[in-house]
Amino acid sequence: MIRVDVSQIKQTAKQIRKHAPKALTGLALKTAEHLAAEATDRTPVDTGLMQASWEVQETGHLTAITQNPTHYAKFVEFGTRFMEARKFMTTAIAETEEALPKIVTEHLKEQAGRWFGA
């Protein structure tokens, strides 16, 4: 007769059930911070004010905002009749969307490490 001890599996399942509702806490903020870093890297620089003005704020359990409060950021992004669009934020969003699987995976690994003391 072969005996298999599944008590550790049961313990792990119990830990996952306990912590799962909180697993995504902080993920929106982490994603918004990634977006802000990408946007900062791509922001055109004249005086440096717009590049230095990126802000990130967690607004809820699964929501966060990345914004640039300079009044002219939208004109640089989308252009005007006097200047072409620079699309720095559009590019940063695309880069963040591409990186999202990695961001989520790293976040969940960090969470699991906290749950199981790794």
MARLO-726029 format. One record per residue: residue in one letter; x, y, z of N, C-alpha, C, O, CB in turn. Coordinates in steps of 0.02 Angstrom, whole numbers, always signed. Glycine has a CB too. Example, Ala and Ser with C-alpha at 12.3 -4.5 7.8 and 13.67 -1.06 7.14 Angstrom:
2
+---------+--------+--------+--------+--------+--------+--------+--------+--------+--------+--------+--------+--------+--------+--------+--------+
| residuo |     nx |     ny |     nz |    cax |    cay |    caz |     cx |     cy |     cz |     ox |     oy |     oz |    cbx |    cby |    cbz |
+---------+--------+--------+--------+--------+--------+--------+--------+--------+--------+--------+--------+--------+--------+--------+--------+
|       a |   +660 |   -284 |   +390 |   +615 |   -225 |   +390 |   +660 |   -165 |   +390 |   +712 |   -166 |   +423 |   +565 |   -224 |   +452 |
|       s |   +642 |   -112 |   +354 |   +684 |    -53 |   +357 |   +645 |     +2 |   +394 |   +670 |    +57 |   +402 |   +704 |    -30 |   +286 |
+---------+--------+--------+--------+--------+--------+--------+--------+--------+--------+--------+--------+--------+--------+--------+--------+
REM end
This chain:
118
+---------+--------+--------+--------+--------+--------+--------+--------+--------+--------+--------+--------+--------+--------+--------+--------+
| residuo |     nx |     ny |     nz |    cax |    cay |    caz |     cx |     cy |     cz |     ox |     oy |     oz |    cbx |    cby |    cbz |
+---------+--------+--------+--------+--------+--------+--------+--------+--------+--------+--------+--------+--------+--------+--------+--------+
|       m |    +42 |    -59 |     +0 |     +0 |     +0 |     +0 |    +44 |    +62 |     +0 |    +94 |    +66 |    +36 |    -48 |     +0 |    +61 |
|       i |    +25 |   +111 |    -41 |    +62 |   +174 |    -45 |    +20 |   +228 |    -10 |    -40 |   +235 |    -23 |    +78 |   +194 |   -119 |
|       r |    +52 |   +265 |    +33 |    +18 |   +320 |    +68 |    +48 |   +386 |    +45 |   +109 |   +393 |    +38 |    +24 |   +312 |   +145 |
|       v |     +4 |   +433 |    +34 |    +26 |   +500 |    +13 |     -2 |   +550 |    +63 |    -62 |   +552 |    +77 |     +2 |   +517 |    -60 |
|       d |    +42 |   +591 |    +90 |    +22 |   +642 |   +138 |     +2 |   +706 |    +99 |    +46 |   +739 |    +70 |    +79 |   +657 |   +190 |
|       v |    -61 |   +722 |    +99 |    -85 |   +781 |    +63 |   -100 |   +839 |   +110 |   -130 |   +889 |    +90 |   -147 |   +764 |    +22 |
|       s |    -79 |   +834 |   +172 |    -93 |   +886 |   +221 |    -63 |   +953 |   +200 |    -93 |  +1006 |   +211 |    -68 |   +866 |   +290 |
|       q |     -3 |   +952 |   +170 |    +29 |  +1014 |   +148 |    -10 |  +1046 |    +91 |    -16 |  +1107 |    +87 |   +102 |  +1001 |   +126 |
|       i |    -37 |  +1005 |    +46 |    -78 |  +1031 |     -9 |   -141 |  +1063 |    +19 |   -161 |  +1117 |     -3 |    -96 |   +975 |    -59 |
|       k |   -171 |  +1031 |    +68 |   -231 |  +1059 |    +99 |   -215 |  +1125 |   +134 |   -254 |  +1173 |   +130 |   -262 |  +1009 |   +149 |
|       q |   -159 |  +1127 |   +168 |   -138 |  +1188 |   +202 |   -127 |  +1244 |   +152 |   -147 |  +1301 |   +164 |    -73 |  +1175 |   +243 |
|       t |    -95 |  +1228 |    +97 |    -82 |  +1278 |    +45 |   -147 |  +1303 |    +15 |   -156 |  +1363 |     +6 |    -37 |  +1248 |    -10 |
|       a |   -193 |  +1258 |     +0 |   -258 |  +1277 |    -27 |   -295 |  +1323 |    +21 |   -328 |  +1371 |     +0 |   -300 |  +1215 |    -42 |
|       k |   -290 |  +1309 |    +86 |   -322 |  +1350 |   +137 |   -292 |  +1421 |   +136 |   -328 |  +1470 |   +141 |   -315 |  +1317 |   +207 |
|       q |   -226 |  +1425 |   +131 |   -192 |  +1489 |   +129 |   -213 |  +1529 |    +66 |   -225 |  +1590 |    +70 |   -115 |  +1479 |   +129 |
|       i |   -217 |  +1495 |    +10 |   -237 |  +1529 |    -52 |   -308 |  +1556 |    -46 |   -321 |  +1613 |    -64 |   -232 |  +1481 |   -113 |
|       r |   -355 |  +1515 |    -20 |   -424 |  +1538 |    -11 |   -426 |  +1598 |    +36 |   -466 |  +1645 |    +26 |   -468 |  +1481 |    +17 |
|       k |   -385 |  +1597 |    +87 |   -384 |  +1652 |   +136 |   -360 |  +1717 |   +105 |   -388 |  +1770 |   +118 |   -340 |  +1633 |   +196 |
|       h |   -308 |  +1713 |    +64 |   -277 |  +1774 |    +39 |   -299 |  +1795 |    -31 |   -287 |  +1852 |    -51 |   -204 |  +1764 |    +38 |
|       a |   -332 |  +1752 |    -68 |   -351 |  +1766 |   -137 |   -389 |  +1832 |   -147 |   -374 |  +1868 |   -195 |   -392 |  +1710 |   -164 |
|       p |   -436 |  +1849 |   -103 |   -472 |  +1912 |   -115 |   -426 |  +1974 |   -114 |   -443 |  +2026 |   -144 |   -525 |  +1920 |    -62 |
|       k |   -369 |  +1968 |    -81 |   -322 |  +2025 |    -77 |   -266 |  +2020 |   -127 |   -222 |  +2062 |   -129 |   -293 |  +2029 |     -7 |
|       a |   -267 |  +1969 |   -169 |   -211 |  +1955 |   -214 |   -196 |  +2012 |   -262 |   -138 |  +2023 |   -281 |   -224 |  +1892 |   -254 |
|       l |   -247 |  +2048 |   -282 |   -237 |  +2101 |   -332 |   -227 |  +2169 |   -301 |   -217 |  +2218 |   -337 |   -296 |  +2103 |   -378 |
|       t |   -229 |  +2173 |   -234 |   -217 |  +2237 |   -201 |   -149 |  +2264 |   -220 |    -98 |  +2230 |   -215 |   -222 |  +2229 |   -124 |
|       g |   -148 |  +2325 |   -242 |    -86 |  +2358 |   -262 |    -67 |  +2348 |   -335 |    -21 |  +2382 |   -359 |    -30 |  +2332 |   -219 |
|       l |   -102 |  +2304 |   -370 |    -84 |  +2292 |   -440 |    -99 |  +2352 |   -484 |    -59 |  +2369 |   -528 |   -122 |  +2232 |   -466 |
|       a |   -154 |  +2386 |   -472 |   -171 |  +2445 |   -512 |   -118 |  +2500 |   -501 |    -97 |  +2533 |   -549 |   -241 |  +2472 |   -493 |
|       l |    -97 |  +2509 |   -439 |    -46 |  +2558 |   -424 |    +20 |  +2540 |   -458 |    +53 |  +2584 |   -487 |    -35 |  +2564 |   -348 |
|       k |    +39 |  +2477 |   -455 |   +100 |  +2454 |   -487 |    +98 |  +2466 |   -563 |   +147 |  +2487 |   -593 |   +112 |  +2379 |   -472 |
|       t |    +40 |  +2453 |   -593 |    +32 |  +2464 |   -665 |    +35 |  +2539 |   -681 |    +66 |  +2559 |   -731 |    -35 |  +2434 |   -690 |
|       a |     +2 |  +2579 |   -640 |     +4 |  +2652 |   -651 |    +74 |  +2680 |   -643 |    +94 |  +2725 |   -680 |    -44 |  +2687 |   -602 |
|       e |   +112 |  +2653 |   -597 |   +182 |  +2674 |   -588 |   +224 |  +2655 |   -649 |   +267 |  +2693 |   -670 |   +212 |  +2643 |   -524 |
|       h |   +212 |  +2596 |   -676 |   +247 |  +2575 |   -737 |   +230 |  +2623 |   -794 |   +274 |  +2644 |   -831 |   +228 |  +2502 |   -756 |
|       l |   +166 |  +2639 |   -801 |   +145 |  +2686 |   -853 |   +178 |  +2754 |   -844 |   +200 |  +2784 |   -893 |    +68 |  +2693 |   -853 |
|       a |   +181 |  +2778 |   -783 |   +213 |  +2843 |   -770 |   +287 |  +2842 |   -788 |   +313 |  +2890 |   -816 |   +204 |  +2863 |   -696 |
|       a |   +321 |  +2787 |   -773 |   +392 |  +2781 |   -791 |   +401 |  +2780 |   -866 |   +446 |  +2813 |   -893 |   +422 |  +2716 |   -760 |
|       e |   +358 |  +2743 |   -902 |   +361 |  +2742 |   -975 |   +347 |  +2811 |  -1004 |   +381 |  +2833 |  -1050 |   +311 |  +2690 |  -1004 |
|       a |   +297 |  +2845 |   -977 |   +279 |  +2912 |  -1001 |   +335 |  +2961 |   -987 |   +351 |  +3003 |  -1030 |   +214 |  +2936 |   -967 |
|       t |   +365 |  +2957 |   -928 |   +421 |  +3002 |   -910 |   +478 |  +2994 |   -959 |   +507 |  +3043 |   -982 |   +445 |  +2988 |   -839 |
|       d |   +495 |  +2931 |   -975 |   +549 |  +2918 |  -1022 |   +536 |  +2946 |  -1092 |   +582 |  +2964 |  -1128 |   +561 |  +2843 |  -1028 |
|       r |   +472 |  +2951 |  -1110 |   +454 |  +2972 |  -1178 |   +430 |  +3045 |  -1182 |   +419 |  +3070 |  -1237 |   +400 |  +2928 |  -1204 |
|       t |   +424 |  +3078 |  -1126 |   +400 |  +3147 |  -1126 |   +451 |  +3193 |  -1158 |   +509 |  +3195 |  -1138 |   +385 |  +3170 |  -1054 |
|       p |   +429 |  +3231 |  -1208 |   +475 |  +3280 |  -1239 |   +496 |  +3332 |  -1186 |   +456 |  +3351 |  -1144 |   +441 |  +3315 |  -1300 |
|       v |   +558 |  +3353 |  -1191 |   +585 |  +3399 |  -1141 |   +603 |  +3466 |  -1173 |   +642 |  +3469 |  -1221 |   +646 |  +3368 |  -1106 |
|       d |   +574 |  +3518 |  -1145 |   +594 |  +3586 |  -1163 |   +622 |  +3617 |  -1099 |   +683 |  +3629 |  -1094 |   +534 |  +3629 |  -1193 |
|       t |   +579 |  +3629 |  -1050 |   +602 |  +3655 |   -986 |   +611 |  +3599 |   -935 |   +647 |  +3608 |   -885 |   +553 |  +3707 |   -959 |
|       g |   +579 |  +3542 |   -947 |   +583 |  +3485 |   -901 |   +524 |  +3483 |   -853 |   +516 |  +3434 |   -816 |   +647 |  +3489 |   -862 |
|       l |   +482 |  +3535 |   -852 |   +425 |  +3537 |   -806 |   +376 |  +3480 |   -820 |   +355 |  +3445 |   -773 |   +389 |  +3604 |   -812 |
|       m |   +358 |  +3470 |   -883 |   +309 |  +3418 |   -899 |   +337 |  +3349 |   -881 |   +301 |  +3308 |   -854 |   +290 |  +3421 |   -973 |
|       q |   +399 |  +3337 |   -895 |   +430 |  +3272 |   -880 |   +432 |  +3259 |   -805 |   +424 |  +3202 |   -783 |   +501 |  +3269 |   -909 |
|       a |   +442 |  +3312 |   -766 |   +446 |  +3304 |   -693 |   +379 |  +3305 |   -658 |   +375 |  +3296 |   -597 |   +489 |  +3360 |   -664 |
|       s |   +325 |  +3314 |   -695 |   +259 |  +3324 |   -664 |   +214 |  +3263 |   -663 |   +156 |  +3268 |   -642 |   +223 |  +3378 |   -699 |
|       w |   +238 |  +3205 |   -684 |   +196 |  +3145 |   -684 |   +176 |  +3127 |   -613 |   +218 |  +3127 |   -567 |   +231 |  +3086 |   -718 |
|       e |   +112 |  +3110 |   -604 |    +85 |  +3092 |   -539 |    +48 |  +3025 |   -544 |    +17 |  +3011 |   -595 |    +38 |  +3147 |   -511 |
|       v |    +52 |  +2985 |   -492 |    +17 |  +2922 |   -488 |    -22 |  +2921 |   -423 |     +4 |  +2940 |   -370 |    +66 |  +2861 |   -493 |
|       q |    -85 |  +2898 |   -428 |   -127 |  +2895 |   -368 |   -171 |  +2834 |   -371 |   -205 |  +2822 |   -421 |   -169 |  +2960 |   -360 |
|       e |   -172 |  +2795 |   -318 |   -217 |  +2738 |   -313 |   -285 |  +2766 |   -293 |   -290 |  +2801 |   -242 |   -192 |  +2684 |   -262 |
|       t |   -337 |  +2752 |   -331 |   -403 |  +2780 |   -319 |   -454 |  +2730 |   -293 |   -509 |  +2748 |   -274 |   -429 |  +2811 |   -381 |
|       g |   -435 |  +2666 |   -291 |   -479 |  +2614 |   -267 |   -442 |  +2548 |   -265 |   -382 |  +2545 |   -278 |   -542 |  +2609 |   -311 |
|       h |   -478 |  +2495 |   -249 |   -447 |  +2428 |   -243 |   -414 |  +2407 |   -309 |   -359 |  +2379 |   -307 |   -499 |  +2376 |   -223 |
|       l |   -446 |  +2419 |   -364 |   -419 |  +2398 |   -429 |   -414 |  +2457 |   -478 |   -416 |  +2447 |   -539 |   -462 |  +2344 |   -460 |
|       t |   -407 |  +2517 |   -451 |   -402 |  +2576 |   -495 |   -347 |  +2623 |   -472 |   -333 |  +2630 |   -412 |   -469 |  +2613 |   -496 |
|       a |   -316 |  +2654 |   -521 |   -263 |  +2703 |   -507 |   -262 |  +2751 |   -567 |   -286 |  +2735 |   -621 |   -193 |  +2669 |   -496 |
|       i |   -233 |  +2809 |   -555 |   -229 |  +2860 |   -607 |   -156 |  +2879 |   -618 |   -118 |  +2888 |   -570 |   -271 |  +2923 |   -587 |
|       t |   -137 |  +2885 |   -680 |    -73 |  +2915 |   -699 |    -92 |  +2979 |   -736 |   -129 |  +2978 |   -784 |    -28 |  +2866 |   -744 |
|       q |    -65 |  +3035 |   -713 |    -84 |  +3098 |   -745 |    -26 |  +3147 |   -745 |    +22 |  +3141 |   -707 |   -144 |  +3129 |   -709 |
|       n |    -33 |  +3195 |   -789 |    +15 |  +3249 |   -792 |    -25 |  +3314 |   -789 |    -61 |  +3330 |   -836 |    +59 |  +3246 |   -858 |
|       p |    -20 |  +3350 |   -733 |    -62 |  +3409 |   -724 |    -41 |  +3472 |   -762 |    -75 |  +3523 |   -758 |    -65 |  +3425 |   -652 |
|       t |    +14 |  +3469 |   -799 |    +33 |  +3528 |   -837 |    -22 |  +3542 |   -889 |    -45 |  +3496 |   -922 |   +102 |  +3519 |   -871 |
|       h |    -42 |  +3604 |   -895 |    -98 |  +3622 |   -938 |    -84 |  +3608 |  -1012 |   -131 |  +3602 |  -1052 |   -116 |  +3694 |   -930 |
|       y |    -22 |  +3602 |  -1031 |     -6 |  +3594 |  -1102 |    +11 |  +3522 |  -1123 |    +26 |  +3510 |  -1181 |    +51 |  +3638 |  -1119 |
|       a |     +9 |  +3475 |  -1076 |    +26 |  +3406 |  -1092 |    -18 |  +3378 |  -1148 |     +6 |  +3343 |  -1193 |    +20 |  +3362 |  -1030 |
|       k |    -82 |  +3394 |  -1145 |   -128 |  +3368 |  -1197 |   -113 |  +3397 |  -1265 |   -123 |  +3364 |  -1316 |   -200 |  +3384 |  -1178 |
|       f |    -88 |  +3458 |  -1268 |    -71 |  +3488 |  -1333 |     -8 |  +3456 |  -1363 |     -4 |  +3446 |  -1423 |    -61 |  +3564 |  -1325 |
|       v |    +39 |  +3439 |  -1319 |   +100 |  +3406 |  -1343 |    +82 |  +3335 |  -1366 |   +106 |  +3313 |  -1418 |   +154 |  +3403 |  -1286 |
|       e |    +39 |  +3300 |  -1329 |    +19 |  +3232 |  -1346 |    -20 |  +3230 |  -1412 |     -4 |  +3191 |  -1457 |    -23 |  +3202 |  -1290 |
|       f |    -70 |  +3272 |  -1418 |   -116 |  +3268 |  -1476 |   -101 |  +3319 |  -1531 |   -129 |  +3314 |  -1586 |   -186 |  +3278 |  -1452 |
|       g |    -59 |  +3367 |  -1516 |    -42 |  +3418 |  -1566 |    -94 |  +3473 |  -1570 |   -147 |  +3470 |  -1538 |    -34 |  +3385 |  -1633 |
|       t |    -77 |  +3523 |  -1609 |   -123 |  +3579 |  -1622 |   -116 |  +3595 |  -1697 |    -80 |  +3561 |  -1733 |   -106 |  +3643 |  -1577 |
|       r |   -151 |  +3646 |  -1718 |   -143 |  +3664 |  -1789 |    -74 |  +3695 |  -1802 |    -53 |  +3702 |  -1860 |   -198 |  +3714 |  -1810 |
|       f |    -39 |  +3712 |  -1748 |    +28 |  +3742 |  -1755 |    +85 |  +3692 |  -1745 |   +142 |  +3707 |  -1761 |    +35 |  +3798 |  -1707 |
|       m |    +70 |  +3634 |  -1717 |   +123 |  +3585 |  -1704 |    +95 |  +3513 |  -1710 |    +36 |  +3501 |  -1697 |   +154 |  +3596 |  -1635 |
|       e |   +138 |  +3468 |  -1728 |   +117 |  +3398 |  -1735 |   +114 |  +3364 |  -1667 |   +147 |  +3384 |  -1619 |   +166 |  +3360 |  -1781 |
|       a |    +73 |  +3313 |  -1664 |    +66 |  +3273 |  -1603 |   +131 |  +3236 |  -1590 |   +166 |  +3214 |  -1636 |     +8 |  +3223 |  -1610 |
|       r |   +148 |  +3229 |  -1525 |   +209 |  +3193 |  -1506 |   +195 |  +3122 |  -1482 |   +240 |  +3081 |  -1480 |   +245 |  +3232 |  -1452 |
|       k |   +133 |  +3106 |  -1463 |   +109 |  +3039 |  -1445 |   +152 |  +3002 |  -1393 |   +159 |  +2941 |  -1397 |   +105 |  +2998 |  -1507 |
|       f |   +181 |  +3038 |  -1346 |   +222 |  +3006 |  -1294 |   +180 |  +2962 |  -1248 |   +202 |  +2908 |  -1228 |   +259 |  +3058 |  -1254 |
|       m |   +120 |  +2985 |  -1230 |    +77 |  +2947 |  -1185 |    +46 |  +2887 |  -1221 |    +40 |  +2833 |  -1193 |    +22 |  +2992 |  -1156 |
|       t |    +26 |  +2897 |  -1283 |     -1 |  +2842 |  -1323 |    +50 |  +2785 |  -1328 |    +32 |  +2727 |  -1321 |    -21 |  +2866 |  -1393 |
|       t |   +112 |  +2802 |  -1339 |   +166 |  +2752 |  -1343 |   +177 |  +2720 |  -1275 |   +187 |  +2659 |  -1271 |   +231 |  +2784 |  -1368 |
|       a |   +175 |  +2759 |  -1222 |   +185 |  +2732 |  -1154 |   +129 |  +2684 |  -1135 |   +141 |  +2633 |  -1103 |   +188 |  +2790 |  -1103 |
|       i |    +68 |  +2699 |  -1156 |    +11 |  +2654 |  -1143 |    +21 |  +2588 |  -1179 |    +11 |  +2535 |  -1150 |    -55 |  +2687 |  -1164 |
|       a |    +41 |  +2591 |  -1242 |    +53 |  +2530 |  -1280 |   +109 |  +2488 |  -1249 |   +103 |  +2427 |  -1245 |    +72 |  +2548 |  -1353 |
|       e |   +162 |  +2520 |  -1225 |   +217 |  +2484 |  -1193 |   +193 |  +2452 |  -1128 |   +213 |  +2396 |  -1112 |   +276 |  +2532 |  -1178 |
|       t |   +152 |  +2487 |  -1090 |   +127 |  +2460 |  -1027 |    +79 |  +2402 |  -1040 |    +81 |  +2352 |  -1004 |    +91 |  +2515 |   -987 |
|       e |    +37 |  +2407 |  -1091 |     -7 |  +2351 |  -1108 |    +34 |  +2290 |  -1127 |    +16 |  +2234 |  -1108 |    -54 |  +2371 |  -1166 |
|       e |    +88 |  +2300 |  -1162 |   +131 |  +2244 |  -1182 |   +165 |  +2213 |  -1120 |   +175 |  +2152 |  -1118 |   +184 |  +2267 |  -1232 |
|       a |   +182 |  +2254 |  -1072 |   +216 |  +2231 |  -1012 |   +169 |  +2203 |   -959 |   +191 |  +2175 |   -909 |   +258 |  +2287 |   -982 |
|       l |   +104 |  +2212 |   -968 |    +56 |  +2194 |   -917 |    +60 |  +2121 |   -893 |    +57 |  +2109 |   -833 |    -13 |  +2207 |   -942 |
|       p |    +67 |  +2072 |   -937 |    +74 |  +2003 |   -911 |   +133 |  +1995 |   -863 |   +127 |  +1960 |   -813 |    +82 |  +1954 |   -969 |
|       k |   +188 |  +2027 |   -878 |   +246 |  +2024 |   -834 |   +233 |  +2060 |   -768 |   +252 |  +2035 |   -714 |   +308 |  +2055 |   -868 |
|       i |   +200 |  +2117 |   -771 |   +184 |  +2156 |   -710 |   +139 |  +2114 |   -665 |   +150 |  +2110 |   -605 |   +149 |  +2223 |   -729 |
|       v |    +87 |  +2083 |   -694 |    +40 |  +2042 |   -655 |    +76 |  +1982 |   -625 |    +67 |  +1966 |   -566 |    -19 |  +2018 |   -699 |
|       t |   +117 |  +1947 |   -665 |   +153 |  +1888 |   -641 |   +199 |  +1906 |   -582 |   +199 |  +1872 |   -532 |   +194 |  +1857 |   -697 |
|       e |   +237 |  +1960 |   -589 |   +282 |  +1981 |   -535 |   +243 |  +2000 |   -473 |   +263 |  +1983 |   -417 |   +325 |  +2040 |   -558 |
|       h |   +187 |  +2033 |   -482 |   +146 |  +2053 |   -425 |   +120 |  +1992 |   -388 |   +123 |  +1989 |   -326 |    +87 |  +2098 |   -448 |
|       l |    +94 |  +1944 |   -425 |    +66 |  +1884 |   -393 |   +121 |  +1842 |   -359 |   +109 |  +1811 |   -308 |    +30 |  +1841 |   -445 |
|       k |   +181 |  +1841 |   -388 |   +237 |  +1806 |   -356 |   +254 |  +1840 |   -289 |   +267 |  +1806 |   -239 |   +299 |  +1805 |   -402 |
|       e |   +255 |  +1906 |   -289 |   +269 |  +1943 |   -227 |   +215 |  +1928 |   -175 |   +231 |  +1917 |   -116 |   +272 |  +2019 |   -241 |
|       q |   +152 |  +1929 |   -196 |    +97 |  +1914 |   -149 |   +104 |  +1844 |   -121 |    +99 |  +1834 |    -61 |    +29 |  +1923 |   -184 |
|       a |   +116 |  +1795 |   -164 |   +123 |  +1726 |   -142 |   +181 |  +1719 |    -94 |   +177 |  +1681 |    -45 |   +132 |  +1678 |   -202 |
|       g |   +235 |  +1754 |   -107 |   +293 |  +1753 |    -62 |   +274 |  +1778 |     +8 |   +298 |  +1751 |    +58 |   +349 |  +1795 |    -90 |
|       r |   +232 |  +1830 |    +10 |   +210 |  +1855 |    +76 |   +165 |  +1805 |   +111 |   +169 |  +1796 |   +172 |   +173 |  +1922 |    +67 |
|       w |   +121 |  +1773 |    +73 |    +74 |  +1726 |   +103 |   +109 |  +1666 |   +133 |    +92 |  +1643 |   +187 |    +24 |  +1702 |    +51 |
|       f |   +160 |  +1642 |    +98 |   +192 |  +1580 |   +119 |   +261 |  +1591 |   +151 |   +299 |  +1544 |   +163 |   +200 |  +1534 |    +59 |
|       g |   +276 |  +1655 |   +164 |   +338 |  +1670 |   +199 |   +401 |  +1656 |   +160 |   +453 |  +1642 |   +188 |   +341 |  +1633 |   +261 |
|       a |   +395 |  +1661 |    +94 |   +454 |  +1647 |    +51 |   +494 |  +1710 |    +41 |   +546 |  +1709 |     +7 |   +434 |  +1618 |    -17 |
+---------+--------+--------+--------+--------+--------+--------+--------+--------+--------+--------+--------+--------+--------+--------+--------+
REM end
